[in-house]
Every structure is written in C-alpha cells, then in structure tokens.
C-alpha cells in the first residue's frame, strides 16, 4: 500500500464528478441551515481528536472485562444480562471525529448528527430506559480481527503511515479513490470494527430470550468498499466482513447472511467471501454507480458459487422496487440459506435527497427495510441481527432514516410522513426493475 500527500484527486465515477461541483456547497449550506434552526444539537465534547461520551459514576466504577478488554459499562455480567433481557435495540457509537477532511462527503458530522437526532426524537436510553441500550467502553478490534479479512501487510502499512499523517495532516491513500487518512484513522478504524464485534457479542448473548434486541453500529469510516488488500471508496476496514468472521470464530455462528442496501455495490465484502459457501452476500445497488462492480452474473466461484447475489437496480428505483425485491428476492434467498446470523450493510445514500446517486428511496423505504429484516431475523435465526452504518451523505435524510429504523426495531409507527415529500418523487422504471428481478430469480433459481 502506498500513501502520498493529499492533492486534488481525480474521480473516475461520473456521480462523484458531478458531486464535486455541487455537494460541498450543498452540505455546507444545509449544515449552516440546520444549526441556525437548532434542529440538531451537537453537544459532544472534543478533547483533541477524541470524543468524550458521558458516563455515570456507577458505569465508570463497574466495568466488565473479558479477554477482549472492557466491553460494556454495566456492574456485572448478571446485571448486563438483565439489561439485555429488557433491551429491544442495542447500539454502539464510534464517530471517528479525528478522521476528517474538510468538505469531504464522508464527514465527521455524520455520526454526531444521527446521535443528536436520536436524542431529539427520544430514541435513547435517557428517554427509554433499558429498552434502548448504548454499549460503551467496548474495546477496539485487534489486528488479528482485522487480519481475518485484510492482508496483514495492508494493516501494518496503514499503522506505520500514521506517523506521516501526523506530520502532514492528511494523506491520500494511493489507488483507493477518494480515501484519505489522518493521524487518528488507524485507531478510529479499529474502534469502528470493535463496535461491530461488541454488538455481535451482545446479540449472540441474547439468543435464548423471547424477544432479543437488534444491534446497530453507528460507526465510521464505513467499510463495504474496503477490499482485502486495502482501502477503497471512503472505506478503511471491512467492518461487516470482520464481524462475520468474528461471529463464526467466537460464537460458532457458521452461516452468515449479509444484506447490503447501500446505493453503491459493496465490492469489498463481495470479494472477501466470493468463494465462501457459508457466507451469503446479497447486494442491491444502483446500476452503473461507483465502483462499477456487482454485475448480475457475479454469483461467487468455486465452493462459493451461488452464495453471492448482486442485483443492480436502474436509476429512479424507489420504494415500490425495493419492496418487491425484498419479498421476491431477499426473503426466498434467506429462507433457503438458513442463516445463523444476519448482518446488514445499512447505507442510507439511496435516499432521494442524497447527492451521490439517483435512486429515490424515502425515509419510509428504510423503515420498511428495517421492519422486514427484523422479522426475517426473528423467523430464521433467533433475531440475531446487527446493522452497520455505511453511506448516507445528506445529514438530514440520513438522521431521519436511521431514527425511523430504530422505530421499526421497536415496533413503533413510522414518522416518515413528517419528513418525506411525495411531490418530489417521479415514476419508477417499473419495467426495467421487473426485468432485473426476473433475471436474478432465474440465475439463482428463486
């Protein structure tokens, strides 16, 4: 892996080229507008590049420690189990505030915006008690955890590059598209992967409960573009892929079903498991979008042939298309695969307001996906399911959509109608969508 000083990068993908002309000013305008209306209250405290979260004195004094280090702030394992027995949503936060390039779409504002929205909409433990739990003090992923997916040469190379990043401020990772690193990128990427691992531990521990909680890793940098040999497309480590390997190794959850509904193809996850029959990777994404992979005939190879399903959707596809895809493609695939665990690459950049693509999902689409995936996990694998934040670059639609996903997990009504504007939607390309669905059903014998 080579790293060089940051310079204006070139972007081969047309959508990113278009974005460069419009998104920076658009995001800045919206952030200023939202702050002026006090819609989001960014109440996090900064100390250098580290994010200081609030803990009670009881939590600080009573930490559970296992071989992975401090993982959760509860008084004892028995108390933790009692808390989890009441929980319906468990989430972990790793905002990577030091991993930031000014005006980059994968902004340090993304996770704080979500957390502030959850607080504003009373979807945190402060308002819900033990119904919603935030995991705190989880340990970062180990180098061995990362190396279960990525080449050790890449991991060590990135760690060594942190000295250069400290001296130069920001470095551009050669050959990775618009992916950069700062002095904190390595440690903050380990923290992001560690949050996902901790959530896998939590949902695995809840397997014998009648209504186990779902997990959500509110983390960055995102991961699904990061290939085994290096970073790519804003992504540093493959968080979902690392969690899948950890679940197999640590919990014996052999068969893992990964759903990726980010607007861009999760090529890194795709490549990591392309020949693995025990991990089914299913991606829906906009046809022709970055990085240009994920063709419908890419189905896996060797022993893994048939365990990869890629469904590129035509531009303009929206809620109707995704509902059909879920019931006609995702459900039968999962039922046939019989997973022990479902992991979700939850990208919110297919929203109609997102500037990096041209699908027209709504907040209601994401509520539908969260509710249906929750039910699918309940039916097939004892509700063992963890969502991982991937894309989503309009802070407003991102925050509302994640909040509505939380409502779906809780079984509460959607509030999408308070945000979505049906007047901006246009007719979906139903004939092209149907053609794509029928073709993938034929290829995979659904």
C-alpha positions in Angstrom: 0.0 0.0 0.0 1.4 3.4 -0.9 0.4 6.6 0.7 1.1 10.1 -0.6 0.4 13.7 0.4 -3.1 14.8 -0.3 -3.7 16.6 -3.6 -6.9 17.2 -5.5 -7.8 13.6 -6.5 -9.4 12.6 -9.8 -12.7 10.6 -9.6 -13.4 8.2 -12.4 -17.0 7.8 -11.4 -19.4 10.2 -13.0 -21.6 10.6 -10.0 -18.7 11.7 -7.9 -17.5 14.1 -10.6 -21.0 15.7 -10.6 -21.0 15.7 -6.8 -17.7 17.6 -6.6 -19.4 20.6 -8.3 -22.4 20.6 -6.1 -22.2 18.7 -2.9 -19.6 20.6 -1.0 -21.6 23.8 -1.2 -24.9 21.9 -0.6 -23.7 20.2 2.5 -22.2 23.4 3.9 -25.5 25.2 3.3 -27.6 22.5 4.9 -25.3 22.2 7.9 -25.5 26.0 8.5 -29.3 26.0 7.9 -29.9 23.1 10.4 -27.7 24.7 13.0 -29.4 28.0 12.6 -32.8 26.3 13.2 -31.3 24.4 16.1 -32.7 21.2 14.6 -29.6 19.2 15.7 -27.8 19.9 19.0 -24.2 18.8 18.6 -23.5 18.5 22.3 -20.4 16.3 22.1 -17.2 17.4 23.8 -13.9 17.4 22.0 -10.5 16.9 23.5 -8.0 16.9 20.6 -9.4 14.3 18.2 -11.1 12.1 20.9 -14.8 12.0 21.6 -15.7 12.2 25.2 -19.0 10.5 26.0 -20.9 10.9 29.2 -20.8 8.0 31.7 -22.4 7.8 35.1 -20.2 7.2 38.2 -21.7 3.8 38.5 -20.7 2.9 35.0 -17.2 4.2 35.4 -16.6 2.2 38.6 -18.1 -1.1 37.3 -16.7 -2.3 34.0 -17.0 -5.8 32.7 -13.7 -7.2 31.4 -13.1 -10.2 29.3 -10.3 -11.3 27.0 -11.2 -8.6 24.6 -10.9 -5.9 27.3 -13.6 -3.6 28.6 -16.7 -4.1 26.5 -19.7 -2.7 28.3 -20.4 -0.4 31.2 -22.6 -2.5 33.5 -22.0 -3.6 37.0 -21.7 -7.4 36.5 -22.4 -10.0 33.9 -25.7 -10.8 35.7 -26.7 -7.2 35.6 -25.7 -7.0 31.9 -27.9 -10.0 31.1 -30.8 -8.4 32.9 -30.3 -5.2 30.9 -30.2 -7.1 27.7 -33.3 -9.0 28.6 -35.2 -5.8 28.5 -33.4 -4.2 25.5 -35.0 -4.1 22.1 -32.3 -2.0 20.5 -28.6 -2.0 21.3 -26.3 0.4 19.6 -22.6 1.4 19.6 -21.1 4.7 18.6 -17.7 5.2 17.0 -17.8 8.6 15.3 -14.1 8.9 14.2 -14.1 12.6 14.8 -10.4 12.8 14.0 -10.8 11.1 10.7 -11.9 14.1 8.7 -11.1 16.0 5.6 -12.8 19.4 5.3 -15.8 19.3 3.0 -15.4 15.6 2.2 -18.8 13.9 1.9 -17.9 11.2 4.4 -17.9 13.9 7.1 -17.1 13.8 10.8 -20.6 15.3 11.2 -22.4 12.2 10.1 -22.5 10.1 13.3 -23.0 13.1 15.7 -25.9 14.2 13.5 -27.5 10.8 13.9 -26.9 10.7 17.7 -28.3 14.2 18.1 -31.4 13.2 16.1 -31.9 10.1 18.2 -31.8 12.3 21.3 -34.1 14.9 19.9 -36.6 12.2 18.9 -36.3 10.5 22.3 -34.9 7.3 21.0 -32.1 6.8 23.5 -31.8 5.2 26.9 -32.2 8.6 28.6 -35.8 8.5 27.5 -36.4 4.8 27.0 -34.6 3.3 30.0 -33.3 -0.3 29.3 -35.4 -0.6 26.2 -32.6 1.1 24.2 -29.0 0.5 25.4 -25.8 2.1 24.2 -22.8 -0.1 24.5 -19.9 1.9 25.9 -16.2 1.2 26.6 -16.1 -1.7 24.1 -12.5 -2.5 23.1 -11.2 -1.8 19.6 -10.8 -4.6 17.2 -7.5 -6.4 17.4 -5.0 -6.6 14.5 -5.9 -10.3 14.3 -9.6 -9.4 13.9 -8.8 -7.1 11.0 -6.4 -9.7 9.5 -9.2 -12.3 9.3 -10.4 -10.2 6.3 -7.5 -7.9 5.3 -3.9 -8.6 4.3 -1.5 -8.1 7.3 0.7 -6.0 5.0 -2.1 -3.6 4.5 -2.9 -3.4 8.2 0.7 -2.8 9.2 1.3 -0.4 6.4 -1.6 1.8 7.5 -0.4 1.7 11.1 3.0 2.9 10.0 1.6 5.6 7.8 0.1 7.3 10.9 3.5 9.0 11.6 3.4 10.6 8.2 -0.2 11.6 8.7 0.7 13.2 11.9 3.4 15.3 10.1 1.4 16.1 7.0 -2.1 16.4 8.5 -3.9 14.4 5.8 -2.5 11.8 3.3 -4.2 10.3 0.3 -4.2 6.6 0.0 -2.8 5.8 -3.4 -5.1 3.9 -5.7 -8.1 3.9 -3.4 -10.3 6.6 -4.9 -11.2 9.5 -2.6 -10.0 7.7 0.5 -7.8 9.7 2.9 -6.1 9.1 6.3 -5.3 11.4 9.2 -3.2 10.7 12.3 -6.2 9.0 14.1 -7.5 7.0 11.2 -5.9 3.7 12.2 -7.1 3.7 15.8 -10.5 5.1 14.9 -11.0 2.4 12.3 -10.1 -0.2 14.9 -12.8 1.3 17.1 -15.4 1.2 14.4 -14.7 -2.5 13.8 -14.7 -3.1 17.6 -18.1 -1.6 18.0 -19.5 -4.1 15.5 -17.8 -7.0 17.2 -19.2 -5.9 20.6 -22.7 -5.8 19.1 -22.2 -9.3 17.7 -21.3 -10.4 21.2 -24.4 -8.8 22.6 -26.9 -10.3 20.1 -25.2 -13.7 20.5 -25.7 -13.5 24.3 -29.4 -12.8 23.8 -30.2 -15.8 21.7 -32.4 -17.6 24.3 -34.6 -14.6 25.0 -38.2 -14.5 23.6 -37.7 -11.0 22.0 -34.0 -10.4 21.6 -32.7 -7.0 20.7 -31.3 -5.9 17.3 -27.9 -4.2 17.1 -26.9 -1.0 15.2 -23.3 0.0 14.8 -23.3 3.8 14.3 -19.7 3.9 13.1 -17.3 5.4 10.6 -15.2 5.2 8.5 -17.6 2.9 6.6 -16.3 -0.5 5.3 -18.1 -2.2 2.5 -15.7 -1.0 -0.3 -12.5 -1.9 1.6 -11.0 -4.8 -0.3 -8.8 -7.5 1.4 -5.6 -5.8 0.1 -6.5 -2.2 1.0 -8.9 0.7 1.4 -11.3 2.0 -1.2 -14.2 4.4 -1.7 -14.1 6.2 1.7 -13.7 2.8 3.4 -10.8 1.7 5.5 -11.6 -1.7 7.1 -14.5 -4.0 6.1 -16.5 -3.7 9.3 -19.3 -6.1 8.3 -16.8 -8.7 6.9 -14.7 -8.6 10.1 -17.8 -9.0 12.2 -18.9 -12.0 10.1 -15.6 -13.8 10.6 -15.6 -13.0 14.3 -19.2 -14.4 14.7 -18.0 -17.6 13.1 -14.9 -17.9 15.1 -16.1 -16.7 18.5 -19.7 -17.8 18.6 -19.9 -20.7 16.2 -22.4 -18.8 14.1 -21.3 -20.5 10.9 -23.8 -19.4 8.3 -23.9 -15.6 8.0 -26.4 -13.8 5.6 -25.2 -10.3 4.7 -27.7 -7.8 3.2 -26.2 -4.7 1.6 -28.7 -2.0 0.6 -26.2 0.8 0.2 -26.7 2.6 -3.2 -23.2 1.5 -4.2 -22.1 -2.1 -4.6 -20.2 -3.5 -1.6 -17.3 -4.8 -3.6 -15.1 -5.3 -0.6 -17.5 -7.6 1.2 -18.2 -9.3 -2.2 -14.6 -10.0 -2.7 -13.9 -11.2 0.8 -16.4 -14.0 0.6 -16.7 -14.7 -3.1 -15.6 -18.4 -2.7 -17.1 -19.0 0.7 -20.3 -21.1 0.8 -21.0 -20.2 4.5 -21.4 -16.5 3.9 -24.2 -15.3 1.6 -23.7 -11.8 0.3 -26.7 -10.1 -1.2 -26.3 -6.5 -2.6 -28.8 -4.2 -4.1 -27.3 -1.1 -5.7 -27.8 1.4 -8.4 -26.8 0.1 -11.8 -23.7 1.8 -13.2 -22.7 3.5 -10.0 -19.4 3.5 -8.2 -17.3 1.3 -8.3 -18.8 -0.3 -11.3 -18.8 -3.8 -9.9 -21.7 -6.0 -8.8 -23.0 -7.2 -12.1 -25.9 -9.5 -12.0 -23.9 -12.5 -13.2 -21.4 -12.2 -10.4 -22.6 -15.1 -8.3 -19.5 -16.4 -6.5 -16.9 -19.0 -7.5 -15.7 -22.5 -6.6 -17.4 -23.7 -3.4 -19.0 -20.3 -3.1 -20.8 -20.3 -6.4 -24.4 -19.3 -5.8 -23.7 -17.6 -2.4 -23.3 -14.2 -3.9 -26.3 -12.3 -5.3 -25.9 -8.9 -7.0 -29.0 -7.0 -8.1 -28.2 -3.7 -9.8 -31.3 -1.5 -9.9 -32.0 1.1 -12.6 -31.7 4.7 -11.7 -35.0 6.0 -10.4 -35.9 2.8 -8.5 -37.6 3.6 -5.2 -39.9 2.2 -2.5 -42.0 0.0 -4.8 -39.0 -1.6 -6.4 -37.4 -2.3 -3.0 -40.5 -3.8 -1.5 -40.7 -6.1 -4.5 -37.0 -7.0 -4.2 -37.3 -7.8 -0.6 -40.3 -10.2 -0.9 -39.3 -11.8 -4.2 -35.5 -12.0 -3.8 -34.2 -11.3 -0.3 -36.7 -13.4 1.6 -36.5 -16.6 -0.5 -32.7 -16.4 -0.6 -32.5 -16.1 3.2 -35.0 -18.9 3.7 -33.1 -21.2 1.5 -29.7 -20.3 3.1 -30.9 -20.8 6.7 -28.6 -18.3 8.4 -27.4 -18.3 12.0 -26.9 -14.5 11.9 -27.9 -11.6 9.6 -25.6 -8.7 9.2 -26.7 -5.6 7.3 -24.6 -3.0 5.4 -27.1 -0.2 6.0 -26.3 2.6 3.5 -28.7 5.5 3.5 -27.4 7.0 0.3 -30.1 5.6 -1.9 -32.4 8.3 -0.4 -33.9 10.6 -2.9 -32.3 13.6 -1.2 -28.8 12.1 -1.2 -26.4 13.8 -3.6 -24.2 10.8 -4.6 -26.7 8.7 -6.6 -30.1 8.8 -8.3 -32.3 6.2 -6.6 -35.4 7.5 -4.8 -35.7 5.6 -1.6 -37.6 7.5 1.1 -37.4 7.5 4.9 -40.4 5.2 4.7 -38.4 2.8 2.5 -35.8 2.4 5.2 -38.5 1.9 7.9 -39.9 -0.9 5.7 -36.5 -2.5 5.3 -35.7 -2.4 9.0 -39.0 -3.8 10.0 -38.9 -6.6 7.4 -35.3 -7.5 8.2 -36.2 -7.6 11.9 -39.0 -10.1 11.1 -36.7 -12.1 8.8 -34.1 -12.4 11.5 -36.8 -13.4 14.0 -38.1 -16.1 11.7 -34.8 -17.6 10.7 -32.1 -17.0 13.3 -33.5 -16.2 16.7 -33.5 -12.4 15.9 -29.7 -12.3 15.7 -29.1 -9.3 13.6 -26.7 -6.3 13.5 -26.9 -3.2 11.2 -23.7 -1.4 10.3 -23.8 2.2 9.1 -22.3 2.6 5.6 -23.1 5.5 3.3 -25.5 8.4 3.6 -24.3 12.0 2.9 -27.3 14.2 3.4 -27.2 14.7 7.1 -30.9 15.4 7.3 -32.2 12.4 5.4 -29.5 10.2 7.0 -30.6 11.1 10.5 -34.3 10.8 10.0 -33.9 7.5 8.2 -31.7 5.9 10.9 -34.2 7.2 13.6 -37.1 5.6 11.6 -35.0 2.3 11.5 -34.9 2.5 15.3 -38.7 2.9 15.4 -39.0 -0.2 13.2 -36.9 -2.2 15.6 -39.1 -1.1 18.5 -42.2 -2.0 16.6 -43.4 1.6 16.7 -45.2 3.5 13.9 -43.0 5.3 11.3 -42.8 9.0 11.3 -41.5 9.2 7.8 -44.6 11.2 6.7 -43.3 14.1 8.8 -40.1 14.3 6.6 -40.8 12.7 3.2 -42.2 14.8 0.5 -44.0 12.6 -2.1 -44.2 15.6 -4.5 -40.5 15.3 -5.4 -40.8 11.7 -6.4 -41.2 10.6 -10.0 -42.4 7.5 -11.7 -40.2 4.5 -11.1 -38.9 2.5 -14.1 -41.1 -0.5 -13.2 -40.5 -2.4 -16.5 -36.7 -2.3 -16.0 -37.0 -3.2 -12.4 -39.2 -6.2 -13.2 -36.7 -7.3 -15.8 -33.8 -7.2 -13.4 -35.7 -9.1 -10.7 -36.8 -11.8 -13.1 -33.3 -12.2 -14.4 -31.8 -12.6 -10.9 -34.5 -15.0 -9.9 -33.7 -17.1 -13.0 -30.0 -17.1 -12.3 -30.4 -18.1 -8.7 -33.4 -20.4 -9.2 -35.7 -18.5 -6.9 
